Amino acid sequence: MMTYESASEAQILKAYWRPGAPLENTVFAITDPWGRIIMGGGRSPKWVFRDSAEMARTMDEIARHYKGESGLPDGLPSVDTVRLAIDVAACDKRPLAVVVGKNSEERQQLTRNLASIAWSDQFIGKLVYSAGTSFDLKNVRGATTTNGYVFIAPNLFGTEGTALMQLPANASISDLQRAAQLAITKYRPQVLSHHDHVRLGHMEGIEWQTAIPVTDPHSPPRRRFP
Amino acid sequence: MKSKLSFLLLLLSLICWTFKQAAQAETDGIGWIPTWKQAQEEAAKKHKPILLVAAAPQCAGVPGVW
């Protein structure tokens, strides 16, 4: 989940964080399958567990209480908007795959096709996904498709992207697999330290508008470098 | 001389192995579900608990970094 990018999700995060306290930049929790809290009140697993081994043991212990049906998720793990997805892809240093169509009906079948590869061993966690119209691709250089798939390399700040591959709506699953693999291979993200990234962003006048105001009292101020 | 060579080969193998592991760690991924709605639907359907991690995709107003 992306903090400050959805008012409704912020209400959920506030409840898992510390009821009544302002929402901070990161939230960590474990809930039951219906969203009831099992562990919460922390900003990250590091606040709660000594190390990854303790985290794994605790997760195993919690999972034992639920029957947990096997099988992969059905849906495409899709970020709500293409604009936000380009940013998330830049944060994750992953290429982005976008389903493009005029309306939700047009995008529905394409989304199902892409979902079938998204959860495969080959691609799980290696791309970020979203869906939208060709208008949503206005910040993507070289994107021309109005109905199909676009594989995108985000820029350093996730404000723009470049089309790496485009496929038509009638692309087969194996076409999608080849394009996804090629996008992963071609994408070479620029990696800066956290400090250098923020400093360069300020120097270049890059500014992100969050969907709701940032309320973290520990959050560093904007534009420290005039 | 022979033992020095064996040691160097062993060291080289260890360095290669370390780089391979580092490269693999960089390319492995977690299949996050990015929205609460989809995550909760999936969890309820599969009867699995939810590991929730939220982060702001910007720092001090600069995007592209968690």
HADDOCK unambig.tbl for C-alpha pairs under 7 A between the chains (distance, minus, plus):
assign (segid A and resid 1 and name CA) (segid B and resid 34 and name CA) 5.01 0.50 0.50
assign (segid A and resid 1 and name CA) (segid B and resid 35 and name CA) 5.56 0.50 0.50
assign (segid A and resid 1 and name CA) (segid B and resid 36 and name CA) 6.73 0.50 0.50
assign (segid A and resid 1 and name CA) (segid B and resid 53 and name CA) 6.57 0.50 0.50
assign (segid A and resid 1 and name CA) (segid B and resid 54 and name CA) 4.59 0.50 0.50
assign (segid A and resid 1 and name CA) (segid B and resid 55 and name CA) 6.67 0.50 0.50
assign (segid A and resid 2 and name CA) (segid B and resid 54 and name CA) 5.53 0.50 0.50
assign (segid A and resid 2 and name CA) (segid B and resid 55 and name CA) 5.30 0.50 0.50
assign (segid A and resid 2 and name CA) (segid B and resid 56 and name CA) 5.36 0.50 0.50
assign (segid A and resid 2 and name CA) (segid B and resid 57 and name CA) 6.43 0.50 0.50
assign (segid A and resid 3 and name CA) (segid B and resid 54 and name CA) 5.89 0.50 0.50
assign (segid A and resid 3 and name CA) (segid B and resid 55 and name CA) 5.24 0.50 0.50
assign (segid A and resid 3 and name CA) (segid B and resid 56 and name CA) 4.55 0.50 0.50
assign (segid A and resid 4 and name CA) (segid B and resid 56 and name CA) 6.65 0.50 0.50
assign (segid A and resid 9 and name CA) (segid B and resid 36 and name CA) 6.80 0.50 0.50
assign (segid A and resid 25 and name CA) (segid B and resid 55 and name CA) 5.66 0.50 0.50
assign (segid A and resid 25 and name CA) (segid B and resid 56 and name CA) 5.35 0.50 0.50
assign (segid A and resid 26 and name CA) (segid B and resid 54 and name CA) 5.22 0.50 0.50
assign (segid A and resid 26 and name CA) (segid B and resid 55 and name CA) 4.32 0.50 0.50
assign (segid A and resid 26 and name CA) (segid B and resid 56 and name CA) 6.57 0.50 0.50
assign (segid A and resid 27 and name CA) (segid B and resid 53 and name CA) 5.82 0.50 0.50
assign (segid A and resid 27 and name CA) (segid B and resid 54 and name CA) 5.00 0.50 0.50
assign (segid A and resid 27 and name CA) (segid B and resid 55 and name CA) 6.68 0.50 0.50
assign (segid A and resid 28 and name CA) (segid B and resid 52 and name CA) 5.59 0.50 0.50
assign (segid A and resid 28 and name CA) (segid B and resid 53 and name CA) 4.72 0.50 0.50
assign (segid A and resid 28 and name CA) (segid B and resid 54 and name CA) 6.49 0.50 0.50
assign (segid A and resid 29 and name CA) (segid B and resid 51 and name CA) 6.27 0.50 0.50
assign (segid A and resid 29 and name CA) (segid B and resid 52 and name CA) 5.08 0.50 0.50
assign (segid A and resid 29 and name CA) (segid B and resid 53 and name CA) 6.75 0.50 0.50
assign (segid A and resid 30 and name CA) (segid B and resid 50 and name CA) 5.55 0.50 0.50
assign (segid A and resid 30 and name CA) (segid B and resid 51 and name CA) 4.71 0.50 0.50
assign (segid A and resid 30 and name CA) (segid B and resid 52 and name CA) 5.85 0.50 0.50
assign (segid A and resid 31 and name CA) (segid B and resid 49 and name CA) 5.68 0.50 0.50
assign (segid A and resid 31 and name CA) (segid B and resid 50 and name CA) 5.09 0.50 0.50
assign (segid A and resid 31 and name CA) (segid B and resid 51 and name CA) 6.74 0.50 0.50
assign (segid A and resid 32 and name CA) (segid B and resid 49 and name CA) 4.36 0.50 0.50
assign (segid A and resid 32 and name CA) (segid B and resid 50 and name CA) 6.13 0.50 0.50
assign (segid A and resid 33 and name CA) (segid B and resid 40 and name CA) 6.88 0.50 0.50
assign (segid A and resid 33 and name CA) (segid B and resid 43 and name CA) 4.87 0.50 0.50
assign (segid A and resid 33 and name CA) (segid B and resid 44 and name CA) 4.90 0.50 0.50
assign (segid A and resid 33 and name CA) (segid B and resid 47 and name CA) 5.53 0.50 0.50
assign (segid A and resid 33 and name CA) (segid B and resid 48 and name CA) 5.17 0.50 0.50
assign (segid A and resid 33 and name CA) (segid B and resid 49 and name CA) 4.48 0.50 0.50
assign (segid A and resid 33 and name CA) (segid B and resid 50 and name CA) 6.19 0.50 0.50
assign (segid A and resid 34 and name CA) (segid B and resid 40 and name CA) 6.61 0.50 0.50
assign (segid A and resid 34 and name CA) (segid B and resid 44 and name CA) 5.77 0.50 0.50
assign (segid A and resid 35 and name CA) (segid B and resid 40 and name CA) 6.69 0.50 0.50
assign (segid A and resid 63 and name CA) (segid B and resid 49 and name CA) 6.61 0.50 0.50
assign (segid A and resid 66 and name CA) (segid B and resid 47 and name CA) 6.42 0.50 0.50
assign (segid A and resid 66 and name CA) (segid B and resid 48 and name CA) 6.24 0.50 0.50
assign (segid A and resid 67 and name CA) (segid B and resid 47 and name CA) 6.43 0.50 0.50
assign (segid A and resid 68 and name CA) (segid B and resid 46 and name CA) 5.57 0.50 0.50
assign (segid A and resid 68 and name CA) (segid B and resid 47 and name CA) 4.73 0.50 0.50
assign (segid A and resid 68 and name CA) (segid B and resid 48 and name CA) 4.78 0.50 0.50
assign (segid A and resid 69 and name CA) (segid B and resid 46 and name CA) 4.92 0.50 0.50
assign (segid A and resid 69 and name CA) (segid B and resid 47 and name CA) 6.37 0.50 0.50
assign (segid A and resid 73 and name CA) (segid B and resid 42 and name CA) 6.51 0.50 0.50
assign (segid A and resid 77 and name CA) (segid B and resid 33 and name CA) 4.92 0.50 0.50
assign (segid A and resid 77 and name CA) (segid B and resid 34 and name CA) 6.16 0.50 0.50
assign (segid A and resid 78 and name CA) (segid B and resid 34 and name CA) 6.47 0.50 0.50
assign (segid A and resid 79 and name CA) (segid B and resid 34 and name CA) 5.70 0.50 0.50
assign (segid A and resid 79 and name CA) (segid B and resid 35 and name CA) 6.89 0.50 0.50
assign (segid A and resid 87 and name CA) (segid B and resid 57 and name CA) 6.75 0.50 0.50
assign (segid A and resid 87 and name CA) (segid B and resid 63 and name CA) 6.33 0.50 0.50
assign (segid A and resid 87 and name CA) (segid B and resid 64 and name CA) 5.32 0.50 0.50
assign (segid A and resid 88 and name CA) (segid B and resid 57 and name CA) 6.18 0.50 0.50
assign (segid A and resid 88 and name CA) (segid B and resid 64 and name CA) 6.82 0.50 0.50
assign (segid A and resid 90 and name CA) (segid B and resid 64 and name CA) 4.79 0.50 0.50
assign (segid A and resid 91 and name CA) (segid B and resid 57 and name CA) 6.52 0.50 0.50
assign (segid A and resid 91 and name CA) (segid B and resid 64 and name CA) 4.46 0.50 0.50
assign (segid A and resid 91 and name CA) (segid B and resid 65 and name CA) 4.44 0.50 0.50
assign (segid A and resid 91 and name CA) (segid B and resid 66 and name CA) 5.75 0.50 0.50
assign (segid A and resid 124 and name CA) (segid B and resid 29 and name CA) 6.30 0.50 0.50
assign (segid A and resid 124 and name CA) (segid B and resid 30 and name CA) 6.55 0.50 0.50
assign (segid A and resid 124 and name CA) (segid B and resid 31 and name CA) 5.25 0.50 0.50
assign (segid A and resid 125 and name CA) (segid B and resid 29 and name CA) 4.05 0.50 0.50
assign (segid A and resid 125 and name CA) (segid B and resid 30 and name CA) 4.47 0.50 0.50
assign (segid A and resid 125 and name CA) (segid B and resid 31 and name CA) 4.12 0.50 0.50
assign (segid A and resid 125 and name CA) (segid B and resid 32 and name CA) 6.82 0.50 0.50
assign (segid A and resid 126 and name CA) (segid B and resid 29 and name CA) 5.57 0.50 0.50
assign (segid A and resid 156 and name CA) (segid B and resid 64 and name CA) 6.23 0.50 0.50
assign (segid A and resid 157 and name CA) (segid B and resid 63 and name CA) 5.26 0.50 0.50
assign (segid A and resid 157 and name CA) (segid B and resid 64 and name CA) 4.12 0.50 0.50
assign (segid A and resid 158 and name CA) (segid B and resid 63 and name CA) 6.29 0.50 0.50
assign (segid A and resid 158 and name CA) (segid B and resid 64 and name CA) 4.89 0.50 0.50
assign (segid A and resid 198 and name CA) (segid B and resid 59 and name CA) 6.80 0.50 0.50
assign (segid A and resid 198 and name CA) (segid B and resid 62 and name CA) 5.86 0.50 0.50
assign (segid A and resid 201 and name CA) (segid B and resid 62 and name CA) 5.65 0.50 0.50
assign (segid A and resid 202 and name CA) (segid B and resid 62 and name CA) 6.96 0.50 0.50
assign (segid A and resid 206 and name CA) (segid B and resid 62 and name CA) 6.04 0.50 0.50
assign (segid A and resid 207 and name CA) (segid B and resid 61 and name CA) 5.28 0.50 0.50
assign (segid A and resid 207 and name CA) (segid B and resid 62 and name CA) 5.33 0.50 0.50
assign (segid A and resid 208 and name CA) (segid B and resid 61 and name CA) 5.21 0.50 0.50
assign (segid A and resid 208 and name CA) (segid B and resid 62 and name CA) 5.82 0.50 0.50
assign (segid A and resid 208 and name CA) (segid B and resid 63 and name CA) 5.73 0.50 0.50
assign (segid A and resid 219 and name CA) (segid B and resid 60 and name CA) 6.72 0.50 0.50
assign (segid A and resid 220 and name CA) (segid B and resid 60 and name CA) 5.31 0.50 0.50
assign (segid A and resid 221 and name CA) (segid B and resid 60 and name CA) 5.47 0.50 0.50
assign (segid A and resid 222 and name CA) (segid B and resid 60 and name CA) 4.55 0.50 0.50
assign (segid A and resid 222 and name CA) (segid B and resid 61 and name CA) 5.54 0.50 0.50
